[in-house]
Amino acid sequence: MSDNNSSNEYEVLSPWAEADPVKLRGICPRLTDLAGKKIGLFCNSKRAAKLMLTAVEKQLKNRFPSTVTSWYEFTLPNVPEIETVNKVKFMEWVKGVDAVVGAVGD
């Protein structure tokens, strides 16, 4: 059966609603340069996190030789450090770095 109104065109609808998005912003201003900065490497207890951060550290040191890194490793799996007995140690570490790179390595 033939339909005279048929065509090879389809209307495609998006599942995304049109919304008034909230402009994204960080909790701290971004660094403009990493040279000479102290970058924290926050490693959770997942098996690949240390491997990923080791690769990040190598790239940081290659691109920004004056950058210093400081490691912090989770003490308990799946428990925020702020809720452990190491809260003070963690807070001191955070205060001592200019930026943090976190890794969740499953």
N, CA, C and O atoms as a printed pandas DataFrame, in Angstrom:
     atom_number atom_name residue_name chain_id  residue_number  x_coord  y_coord  z_coord
0              1         N          MET        A               1    0.836   -1.173    0.000
1              2        CA          MET        A               1    0.000    0.000    0.000
2              3         C          MET        A               1    0.885    1.241    0.000
3              4         O          MET        A               1    1.852    1.312    0.759
4              5         N          SER        A               2    0.576    2.177   -0.808
5              6        CA          SER        A               2    1.383    3.369   -0.969
6              7         C          SER        A               2    0.676    4.568   -0.346
7              8         O          SER        A               2   -0.538    4.731   -0.471
8              9         N          ASP        A               3    1.468    5.403    0.329
9             10        CA          ASP        A               3    0.915    6.607    0.963
10            11         C          ASP        A               3    1.532    7.814    0.263
11            12         O          ASP        A               3    2.755    7.942    0.222
12            13         N          ASN        A               4    0.718    8.684   -0.278
13            14        CA          ASN        A               4    1.210    9.853   -1.001
14            15         C          ASN        A               4    1.916   10.855   -0.087
15            16         O          ASN        A               4    2.680   11.689   -0.573
16            17         N          ASN        A               5    1.675   10.790    1.241
17            18        CA          ASN        A               5    2.284   11.727    2.185
18            19         C          ASN        A               5    3.568   11.187    2.805
19            20         O          ASN        A               5    4.170   11.866    3.637
20            21         N          SER        A               6    3.996   10.014    2.433
21            22        CA          SER        A               6    5.185    9.434    3.053
22            23         C          SER        A               6    6.442   10.066    2.469
23            24         O          SER        A               6    6.451   10.517    1.323
24            25         N          SER        A               7    7.496   10.091    3.271
25            26        CA          SER        A               7    8.789   10.600    2.813
26            27         C          SER        A               7    9.878    9.814    3.529
27            28         O          SER        A               7    9.591    8.980    4.388
28            29         N          ASN        A               8   11.087   10.075    3.183
29            30        CA          ASN        A               8   12.224    9.406    3.823
30            31         C          ASN        A               8   12.782   10.242    4.966
31            32         O          ASN        A               8   13.917   10.015    5.383
32            33         N          GLU        A               9   12.046   11.171    5.471
33            34        CA          GLU        A               9   12.495   12.031    6.555
34            35         C          GLU        A               9   11.780   11.653    7.843
35            36         O          GLU        A               9   10.598   11.312    7.845
36            37         N          TYR        A              10   12.529   11.723    8.935
37            38        CA          TYR        A              10   11.974   11.432   10.257
38            39         C          TYR        A              10   12.254   12.600   11.178
39            40         O          TYR        A              10   13.282   13.265   11.050
40            41         N          GLU        A              11   11.374   12.847   12.079
41            42        CA          GLU        A              11   11.595   13.873   13.090
42            43         C          GLU        A              11   12.270   13.198   14.279
43            44         O          GLU        A              11   11.770   12.202   14.800
44            45         N          VAL        A              12   13.399   13.740   14.701
45            46        CA          VAL        A              12   14.149   13.182   15.822
46            47         C          VAL        A              12   13.946   14.091   17.025
47            48         O          VAL        A              12   14.174   15.299   16.951
48            49         N          LEU        A              13   13.521   13.504   18.119
49            50        CA          LEU        A              13   13.287   14.259   19.342
50            51         C          LEU        A              13   14.382   13.956   20.351
51            52         O          LEU        A              13   14.832   12.816   20.470
52            53         N          SER        A              14   14.800   14.968   21.066
53            54        CA          SER        A              14   15.824   14.789   22.090
54            55         C          SER        A              14   15.170   14.458   23.434
55            56         O          SER        A              14   14.155   15.055   23.795
56            57         N          PRO        A              15   15.746   13.512   24.172
57            58        CA          PRO        A              15   15.204   13.200   25.498
58            59         C          PRO        A              15   15.586   14.245   26.554
59            60         O          PRO        A              15   15.079   14.208   27.675
60            61         N          TRP        A              16   16.468   15.166   26.198
61            62        CA          TRP        A              16   16.920   16.183   27.143
62            63         C          TRP        A              16   15.950   17.359   27.146
63            64         O          TRP        A              16   15.573   17.884   26.098
64            65         N          ALA        A              17   15.568   17.747   28.323
65            66        CA          ALA        A              17   14.673   18.890   28.454
66            67         C          ALA        A              17   15.474   20.180   28.281
67            68         O          ALA        A              17   16.659   20.233   28.610
68            69         N          GLU        A              18   14.831   21.195   27.773
69            70        CA          GLU        A              18   15.472   22.497   27.731
70            71         C          GLU        A              18   15.317   23.096   29.117
71            72         O          GLU        A              18   14.204   23.272   29.612
72            73         N          ALA        A              19   16.434   23.404   29.728
73            74        CA          ALA        A              19   16.399   23.910   31.101
74            75         C          ALA        A              19   17.330   25.106   31.215
75            76         O          ALA        A              19   18.206   25.308   30.374
76            77         N          ASP        A              20   17.138   25.865   32.224
77            78        CA          ASP        A              20   17.997   26.995   32.521
78            79         C          ASP        A              20   19.144   26.456   33.383
79            80         O          ASP        A              20   19.000   26.354   34.602
80            81         N          PRO        A              21   20.279   26.111   32.766
81            82        CA          PRO        A              21   21.346   25.477   33.543
82            83         C          PRO        A              21   22.024   26.449   34.506
83            84         O          PRO        A              21   22.138   27.645   34.240
84            85         N          VAL        A              22   22.458   25.907   35.602
85            86        CA          VAL        A              22   23.219   26.687   36.576
86            87         C          VAL        A              22   24.663   26.692   36.104
87            88         O          VAL        A              22   25.217   25.640   35.787
88            89         N          LYS        A              23   25.265   27.850   36.056
89            90        CA          LYS        A              23   26.645   27.958   35.612
90            91         C          LYS        A              23   27.544   27.197   36.584
91            92         O          LYS        A              23   27.463   27.396   37.796
92            93         N          LEU        A              24   28.406   26.319   36.044
93            94        CA          LEU        A              24   29.306   25.533   36.876
94            95         C          LEU        A              24   30.430   26.407   37.396
95            96         O          LEU        A              24   30.933   27.280   36.687
96            97         N          ARG        A              25   30.818   26.167   38.631
97            98        CA          ARG        A              25   31.962   26.883   39.203
98            99         C          ARG        A              25   32.581   26.001   40.269
99           100         O          ARG        A              25   31.882   25.251   40.951
100          101         N          GLY        A              26   33.865   26.090   40.407
101          102        CA          GLY        A              26   34.576   25.301   41.405
102          103         C          GLY        A              26   34.474   25.938   42.777
103          104         O          GLY        A              26   34.019   27.073   42.920
104          105         N          ILE        A              27   34.900   25.198   43.773
105          106        CA          ILE        A              27   34.876   25.752   45.133
106          107         C          ILE        A              27   36.074   26.666   45.372
107          108         O          ILE        A              27   36.083   27.461   46.312
108          109         N          CYS        A              28   37.081   26.545   44.513
109          110        CA          CYS        A              28   38.260   27.403   44.573
110          111         C          CYS        A              28   38.598   27.831   43.147
111          112         O          CYS        A              28   38.290   27.113   42.195
112          113         N          PRO        A              29   39.219   28.976   42.995
113          114        CA          PRO        A              29   39.614   29.371   41.641
114          115         C          PRO        A              29   40.664   28.402   41.075
115          116         O          PRO        A              29   41.491   27.873   41.818
116          117         N          ARG        A              30   40.625   28.178   39.765
117          118        CA          ARG        A              30   41.604   27.306   39.121
118          119         C          ARG        A              30   42.973   27.972   39.113
119          120         O          ARG        A              30   43.089   29.195   39.038
120          121         N          LEU        A              31   44.005   27.140   39.193
121          122        CA          LEU        A              31   45.359   27.652   39.071
122          123         C          LEU        A              31   45.601   28.048   37.617
123          124         O          LEU        A              31   45.139   27.364   36.704
124          125         N          THR        A              32   46.307   29.126   37.400
125          126        CA          THR        A              32   46.613   29.543   36.035
126          127         C          THR        A              32   47.848   28.828   35.507
127          128         O          THR        A              32   48.030   28.726   34.294
128          129         N          ASP        A              33   48.696   28.332   36.398
129          130        CA          ASP        A              33   49.922   27.640   36.005
130          131         C          ASP        A              33   50.287   26.653   37.103
131          132         O          ASP        A              33   50.055   26.930   38.280
132          133         N          LEU        A              34   50.846   25.521   36.745
133          134        CA          LEU        A              34   51.244   24.516   37.742
134          135         C          LEU        A              34   52.719   24.607   38.113
135          136         O          LEU        A              34   53.157   23.952   39.058
136          137         N          ALA        A              35   53.487   25.406   37.386
137          138        CA          ALA        A              35   54.909   25.549   37.673
138          139         C          ALA        A              35   55.122   26.057   39.095
139          140         O          ALA        A              35   54.526   27.052   39.509
140          141         N          GLY        A              36   55.972   25.365   39.828
141          142        CA          GLY        A              36   56.296   25.776   41.190
142          143         C          GLY        A              36   55.225   25.489   42.224
143          144         O          GLY        A              36   55.388   25.855   43.389
144          145         N          LYS        A              37   54.151   24.856   41.839
145          146        CA          LYS        A              37   53.042   24.570   42.765
146          147         C          LYS        A              37   53.226   23.201   43.412
147          148         O          LYS        A              37   53.935   22.337   42.895
148          149         N          LYS        A              38   52.572   23.030   44.551
149          150        CA          LYS        A              38   52.553   21.744   45.246
150          151         C          LYS        A              38   51.211   21.086   44.945
151          152         O          LYS        A              38   50.159   21.589   45.338
152          153         N          ILE        A              39   51.264   19.955   44.243
153          154        CA          ILE        A              39   50.056   19.267   43.810
154          155         C          ILE        A              39   49.853   18.018   44.664
155          156         O          ILE        A              39   50.726   17.153   44.733
156          157         N          GLY        A              40   48.708   17.936   45.303
157          158        CA          GLY        A              40   48.364   16.766   46.108
158          159         C          GLY        A              40   47.836   15.650   45.228
159          160         O          GLY        A              40   47.026   15.890   44.333
160          161         N          LEU        A              41   48.290   14.437   45.478
161          162        CA          LEU        A              41   47.812   13.256   44.764
162          163         C          LEU        A              41   47.025   12.418   45.769
163          164         O          LEU        A              41   47.603   11.763   46.636
164          165         N          PHE        A              42   45.714   12.448   45.642
165          166        CA          PHE        A              42   44.805   11.806   46.600
166          167         C          PHE        A              42   44.429   10.427   46.089
167          168         O          PHE        A              42   43.687   10.292   45.116
168          169         N          CYS        A              43   44.936    9.426   46.742
169          170        CA          CYS        A              43   44.787    8.044   46.302
170          171         C          CYS        A              43   43.808    7.299   47.204
171          172         O          CYS        A              43   44.050    7.139   48.400
172          173         N          ASN        A              44   42.690    6.844   46.614
173          174        CA          ASN        A              44   41.796    6.026   47.421
174          175         C          ASN        A              44   42.362    4.602   47.466
175          176         O          ASN        A              44   43.441    4.350   46.929
176          177         N          SER        A              45   41.673    3.709   48.076
177          178        CA          SER        A              45   42.226    2.365   48.282
178          179         C          SER        A              45   41.926    1.394   47.146
179          180         O          SER        A              45   42.154    0.194   47.302
180          181         N          LYS        A              46   41.425    1.869   46.012
181          182        CA          LYS        A              46   41.145    0.996   44.876
182          183         C          LYS        A              46   42.453    0.562   44.220
183          184         O          LYS        A              46   43.450    1.281   44.278
184          185         N          ARG        A              47   42.446   -0.606   43.599
185          186        CA          ARG        A              47   43.685   -1.221   43.132
186          187         C          ARG        A              47   44.433   -0.442   42.042
187          188         O          ARG        A              47   45.659   -0.527   41.980
188          189         N          ALA        A              48   43.755    0.294   41.203
189          190        CA          ALA        A              48   44.451    0.990   40.118
190          191         C          ALA        A              48   44.736    2.459   40.419
191          192         O          ALA        A              48   45.401    3.127   39.627
192          193         N          ALA        A              49   44.251    2.969   41.536
193          194        CA          ALA        A              49   44.416    4.397   41.838
194          195         C          ALA        A              49   45.886    4.805   41.910
195          196         O          ALA        A              49   46.279    5.831   41.356
196          197         N          LYS        A              50   46.686    4.005   42.586
197          198        CA          LYS        A              50   48.106    4.346   42.726
198          199         C          LYS        A              50   48.807    4.339   41.364
199          200         O          LYS        A              50   49.651    5.192   41.089
200          201         N          LEU        A              51   48.448    3.368   40.514
201          202        CA          LEU        A              51   49.035    3.308   39.171
202          203         C          LEU        A              51   48.667    4.552   38.352
203          204         O          LEU        A              51   49.516    5.119   37.664
204          205         N          MET        A              52   47.413    4.966   38.429
205          206        CA          MET        A              52   46.982    6.149   37.681
206          207         C          MET        A              52   47.692    7.402   38.178
207          208         O          MET        A              52   48.169    8.209   37.379
208          209         N          LEU        A              53   47.761    7.563   39.485
209          210        CA          LEU        A              53   48.396    8.767   40.031
210          211         C          LEU        A              53   49.898    8.781   39.792
211          212         O          LEU        A              53   50.496    9.849   39.654
212          213         N          THR        A              54   50.510    7.609   39.743
213          214        CA          THR        A              54   51.929    7.544   39.413
214          215         C          THR        A              54   52.156    8.059   37.995
215          216         O          THR        A              54   53.124    8.773   37.736
216          217         N          ALA        A              55   51.258    7.692   37.077
217          218        CA          ALA        A              55   51.346    8.189   35.697
218          219         C          ALA        A              55   51.100    9.694   35.649
219          220         O          ALA        A              55   51.788   10.407   34.918
220          221         N          VAL        A              56   50.131   10.185   36.415
221          222        CA          VAL        A              56   49.847   11.631   36.473
222          223         C          VAL        A              56   51.064   12.369   37.030
223          224         O          VAL        A              56   51.464   13.407   36.504
224          225         N          GLU        A              57   51.645   11.824   38.095
225          226        CA          GLU        A              57   52.817   12.456   38.714
226          227         C          GLU        A              57   53.967   12.559   37.706
227          228         O          GLU        A              57   54.630   13.593   37.624
228          229         N          LYS        A              58   54.200   11.502   36.953
229          230        CA          LYS        A              58   55.271   11.496   35.952
230          231         C          LYS        A              58   55.029   12.580   34.895
231          232         O          LYS        A              58   55.950   13.303   34.516
232          233         N          GLN        A              59   53.777   12.685   34.424
233          234        CA          GLN        A              59   53.451   13.703   33.424
234          235         C          GLN        A              59   53.599   15.115   33.991
235          236         O          GLN        A              59   54.106   16.010   33.315
236          237         N          LEU        A              60   53.155   15.311   35.233
237          238        CA          LEU        A              60   53.306   16.626   35.876
238          239         C          LEU        A              60   54.767   17.025   35.941
239          240         O          LEU        A              60   55.127   18.152   35.603
240          241         N          LYS        A              61   55.609   16.098   36.376
241          242        CA          LYS        A              61   57.028   16.419   36.535
242          243         C          LYS        A              61   57.714   16.627   35.180
243          244         O          LYS        A              61   58.663   17.406   35.084
244          245         N          ASN        A              62   57.244   15.940   34.133
245          246        CA          ASN        A              62   57.802   16.151   32.795
246          247         C          ASN        A              62   57.412   17.521   32.245
247          248         O          ASN        A              62   58.238   18.224   31.664
248          249         N          ARG        A              63   56.146   17.891   32.434
249          250        CA          ARG        A              63   55.656   19.154   31.872
250          251         C          ARG        A              63   55.987   20.367   32.725
251          252         O          ARG        A              63   56.190   21.465   32.207
252          253         N          PHE        A              64   56.039   20.164   34.033
253          254        CA          PHE        A              64   56.297   21.267   34.979
254          255         C          PHE        A              64   57.364   20.813   35.976
255          256         O          PHE        A              64   57.034   20.439   37.101
256          257         N          PRO        A              65   58.638   20.842   35.576
257          258        CA          PRO        A              65   59.719   20.303   36.428
258          259         C          PRO        A              65   59.800   20.912   37.829
259          260         O          PRO        A              65   60.289   20.260   38.751
260          261         N          SER        A              66   59.336   22.131   38.002
261          262        CA          SER        A              66   59.406   22.749   39.332
262          263         C          SER        A              66   58.208   22.399   40.220
263          264         O          SER        A              66   58.137   22.834   41.369
264          265         N          THR        A              67   57.279   21.621   39.690
265          266        CA          THR        A              67   56.114   21.199   40.472
266          267         C          THR        A              67   56.528   20.124   41.470
267          268         O          THR        A              67   57.321   19.236   41.157
268          269         N          VAL        A              68   55.983   20.222   42.662
269          270        CA          VAL        A              68   56.238   19.240   43.717
270          271         C          VAL        A              68   54.938   18.489   43.964
271          272         O          VAL        A              68   53.860   19.081   43.911
272          273         N          THR        A              69   55.029   17.190   44.232
273          274        CA          THR        A              69   53.828   16.417   44.531
274          275         C          THR        A              69   53.848   15.936   45.972
275          276         O          THR        A              69   54.906   15.744   46.572
276          277         N          SER        A              70   52.659   15.748   46.505
277          278        CA          SER        A              70   52.496   15.251   47.868
278          279         C          SER        A              70   51.368   14.213   47.845
279          280         O          SER        A              70   50.244   14.519   47.446
280          281         N          TRP        A              71   51.672   13.005   48.270
281          282        CA          TRP        A              71   50.696   11.909   48.249
282          283         C          TRP        A              71   49.907   11.838   49.552
283          284         O          TRP        A              71   50.422   12.113   50.635
284          285         N          TYR        A              72   48.637   11.460   49.405
285          286        CA          TYR        A              72   47.809   11.095   50.571
286          287         C          TYR        A              72   47.018    9.858   50.172
287          288         O          TYR        A              72   46.338    9.853   49.145
288          289         N          GLU        A              73   47.105    8.818   50.978
289          290        CA          GLU        A              73   46.382    7.584   50.684
290          291         C          GLU        A              73   45.290    7.346   51.711
291          292         O          GLU        A              73   45.504    7.512   52.912
292          293         N          PHE        A              74   44.112    6.954   51.224
293          294        CA          PHE        A              74   42.976    6.599   52.095
294          295         C          PHE        A              74   43.424    5.594   53.146
295          296         O          PHE        A              74   44.261    4.733   52.874
296          297         N          THR        A              75   42.878    5.702   54.315
297          298        CA          THR        A              75   43.187    4.720   55.349
298          299         C          THR        A              75   42.136    3.616   55.413
299          300         O          THR        A              75   42.460    2.469   55.719
300          301         N          LEU        A              76   40.888    3.952   55.127
301          302        CA          LEU        A              76   39.813    2.955   55.147
302          303         C          LEU        A              76   39.058    2.988   53.830
303          304         O          LEU        A              76   38.675    4.061   53.366
304          305         N          PRO        A              77   38.837    1.829   53.221
305          306        CA          PRO        A              77   38.085    1.817   51.957
306          307         C          PRO        A              77   36.674    2.371   52.132
307          308         O          PRO        A              77   35.983    2.056   53.101
308          309         N          ASN        A              78   36.262    3.199   51.179
309          310        CA          ASN        A              78   34.886    3.723   51.105
310          311         C          ASN        A              78   34.445    4.542   52.316
311          312         O          ASN        A              78   33.248    4.677   52.569
312          313         N          VAL        A              79   35.396    5.085   53.058
313          314        CA          VAL        A              79   35.075    5.961   54.190
314          315         C          VAL        A              79   35.804    7.279   53.958
315          316         O          VAL        A              79   37.032    7.287   53.873
316          317         N          PRO        A              80   35.077    8.400   53.852
317          318        CA          PRO        A              80   35.753    9.686   53.658
318          319         C          PRO        A              80   36.761    9.962   54.766
319          320         O          PRO        A              80   36.476    9.745   55.944
320          321         N          GLU        A              81   37.934   10.437   54.383
321          322        CA          GLU        A              81   38.997   10.690   55.369
322          323         C          GLU        A              81   38.550   11.661   56.449
323          324         O          GLU        A              81   39.023   11.593   57.584
324          325         N          ILE        A              82   37.659   12.547   56.109
325          326        CA          ILE        A              82   37.174   13.535   57.069
326          327         C          ILE        A              82   36.413   12.874   58.220
327          328         O          ILE        A              82   36.215   13.483   59.271
328          329         N          GLU        A              83   35.984   11.610   58.010
329          330        CA          GLU        A              83   35.235   10.879   59.034
330          331         C          GLU        A              83   36.080    9.849   59.771
331          332         O          GLU        A              83   35.540    9.061   60.547
332          333         N          THR        A              84   37.384    9.835   59.550
333          334        CA          THR        A              84   38.246    8.852   60.208
334          335         C          THR        A              84   39.047    9.518   61.321
335          336         O          THR        A              84   38.974   10.729   61.527
336          337         N          VAL        A              85   39.809    8.697   62.030
337          338        CA          VAL        A              85   40.673    9.233   63.086
338          339         C          VAL        A              85   41.803   10.069   62.505
339          340         O          VAL        A              85   42.488   10.781   63.240
340          341         N          ASN        A              86   42.006    9.991   61.196
341          342        CA          ASN        A              86   43.055   10.757   60.527
342          343         C          ASN        A              86   42.570   12.107   60.011
343          344         O          ASN        A              86   43.217   12.719   59.160
344          345         N          LYS        A              87   41.446   12.567   60.516
345          346        CA          LYS        A              87   40.866   13.827   60.050
346          347         C          LYS        A              87   41.872   14.981   60.131
347          348         O          LYS        A              87   42.010   15.744   59.174
348          349         N          VAL        A              88   42.564   15.113   61.244
349          350        CA          VAL        A              88   43.510   16.218   61.427
350          351         C          VAL        A              88   44.668   16.097   60.438
351          352         O          VAL        A              88   45.076   17.087   59.831
352          353         N          LYS        A              89   45.191   14.889   60.279
353          354        CA          LYS        A              89   46.284   14.650   59.325
354          355         C          LYS        A              89   45.832   15.012   57.905
355          356         O          LYS        A              89   46.569   15.654   57.157
356          357         N          PHE        A              90   44.631   14.600   57.548
357          358        CA          PHE        A              90   44.093   14.890   56.218
358          359         C          PHE        A              90   43.931   16.393   56.015
359          360         O          PHE        A              90   44.330   16.923   54.979
360          361         N          MET        A              91   43.349   17.082   56.995
361          362        CA          MET        A              91   43.126   18.518   56.866
362          363         C          MET        A              91   44.451   19.282   56.740
363          364         O          MET        A              91   44.533   20.252   55.986
364          365         N          GLU        A              92   45.459   18.862   57.453
365          366        CA          GLU        A              92   46.775   19.498   57.352
366          367         C          GLU        A              92   47.366   19.271   55.964
367          368         O          GLU        A              92   47.975   20.171   55.386
368          369         N          TRP        A              93   47.183   18.061   55.433
369          370        CA          TRP        A              93   47.677   17.759   54.088
370          371         C          TRP        A              93   46.992   18.667   53.068
371          372         O          TRP        A              93   47.654   19.246   52.207
372          373         N          VAL        A              94   45.670   18.792   53.162
373          374        CA          VAL        A              94   44.911   19.627   52.218
374          375         C          VAL        A              94   45.385   21.075   52.282
375          376         O          VAL        A              94   45.537   21.719   51.245
376          377         N          LYS        A              95   45.616   21.584   53.465
377          378        CA          LYS        A              95   46.065   22.968   53.611
378          379         C          LYS        A              95   47.457   23.192   53.026
379          380         O          LYS        A              95   47.817   24.319   52.683
380          381         N          GLY        A              96   48.237   22.121   52.914
381          382        CA          GLY        A              96   49.615   22.238   52.441
382          383         C          GLY        A              96   49.803   22.088   50.942
383          384         O          GLY        A              96   50.938   22.094   50.465
384          385         N          VAL        A              97   48.715   21.952   50.182
385          386        CA          VAL        A              97   48.843   21.801   48.729
386          387         C          VAL        A              97   48.085   22.921   48.013
387          388         O          VAL        A              97   47.150   23.509   48.555
388          389         N          ASP        A              98   48.515   23.193   46.789
389          390        CA          ASP        A              98   47.851   24.234   45.984
390          391         C          ASP        A              98   46.672   23.683   45.188
391          392         O          ASP        A              98   45.733   24.414   44.873
392          393         N          ALA        A              99   46.725   22.397   44.865
393          394        CA          ALA        A              99   45.645   21.738   44.107
394          395         C          ALA        A              99   45.728   20.247   44.392
395          396         O          ALA        A              99   46.748   19.749   44.868
396          397         N          VAL        A             100   44.647   19.546   44.097
397          398        CA          VAL        A             100   44.587   18.096   44.340
398          399         C          VAL        A             100   44.087   17.382   43.104
399          400         O          VAL        A             100   43.146   17.827   42.447
400          401         N          VAL        A             101   44.727   16.271   42.797
401          402        CA          VAL        A             101   44.262   15.346   41.766
402          403         C          VAL        A             101   43.829   14.090   42.508
403          404         O          VAL        A             101   44.616   13.493   43.243
404          405         N          GLY        A             102   42.575   13.689   42.315
405          406        CA          GLY        A             102   42.067   12.493   42.983
406          407         C          GLY        A             102   41.913   11.357   42.001
407          408         O          GLY        A             102   41.626   11.569   40.823
408          409         N          ALA        A             103   42.107   10.146   42.495
409          410        CA          ALA        A             103   41.940    8.967   41.634
410          411         C          ALA        A             103   41.092    7.925   42.342
411          412         O          ALA        A             103   41.292    7.622   43.518
412          413         N          VAL        A             104   40.142    7.389   41.594
413          414        CA          VAL        A             104   39.315    6.275   42.056
414          415         C          VAL        A             104   39.597    5.164   41.048
415          416         O          VAL        A             104   39.017    5.152   39.962
416          417         N          GLY        A             105   40.472    4.243   41.394
417          418        CA          GLY        A             105   40.934    3.269   40.409
418          419         C          GLY        A             105   40.369    1.885   40.562
419          420         O          GLY        A             105   40.973    1.039   41.222
420          421         N          ASP        A             106   39.228    1.634   39.969
421          422        CA          ASP        A             106   38.665    0.281   39.989
422          423         C          ASP        A             106   39.296   -0.586   38.933
423          424         O          ASP        A             106   38.942   -1.758   38.805
